[in-house]
Amino acid sequence: MKQIGDWDASTYTFLPQAREMASYQRTNAIKHTLNRVDFSFAEMELLRYALRSDNVMIRIADGAWQPVTLDTKSYKVNQSASKMFNISVDVTLAQAVKC
């Protein structure tokens, strides 16, 4: 953390709307939209349990598991064929990424 403000000769000035401390690093969130075509009814039932869970995990490219949050407002289901569905849901990494 660093203090905000500036010493100009003999006076210390800062903006009145500025906070007391400002961080050196910034944080960001990684978001993805997961799309899956031809989801079976059994897989859709598993996804319903995942939407209710407090601790959802996802496997990333290198095989490691990461905690995520599912945006339930983005959850979309379209029926593509008999007992097959197209699913779309937004996923946010639950850990803050330092920039």
Residue pairs with C-beta under 8 A, 6 or more apart in sequence:
1 21
1 22
1 23
1 24
2 21
2 22
2 23
2 24
3 20
3 21
3 22
4 14
4 15
4 18
4 19
4 20
4 21
4 22
5 12
5 13
5 14
5 18
6 12
6 13
6 14
25 98
25 99
26 98
26 99
27 96
27 97
27 98
27 99
28 96
28 97
28 99
29 92
29 93
29 96
29 97
30 92
30 93
30 97
31 90
31 91
31 92
31 93
32 90
32 91
32 92
33 74
33 88
33 89
33 90
33 91
34 87
34 88
34 89
34 90
34 91
35 86
35 87
35 88
36 86
36 87
36 88
37 80
37 86
38 80
38 81
38 84
38 85
38 86
39 47
39 84
39 85
39 86
39 87
40 83
40 84
40 85
41 83
41 85
44 77
44 85
44 87
47 87
47 89
50 56
50 70
51 70
51 72
51 75
55 67
56 67
56 68
56 69
56 70
57 65
57 66
57 67
57 68
58 65
58 66
58 68
58 91
59 65
59 66
60 66
66 93
66 94
66 95
67 93
67 94
67 95
68 91
68 92
68 93
68 94
69 91
69 92
69 94
70 89
70 90
70 91
71 89
71 90
71 91
71 92
74 88
74 89
74 90
75 87
75 88
75 89
76 87
76 88
76 89
77 85
77 86
77 87
78 85
78 86
79 85
79 86
80 86
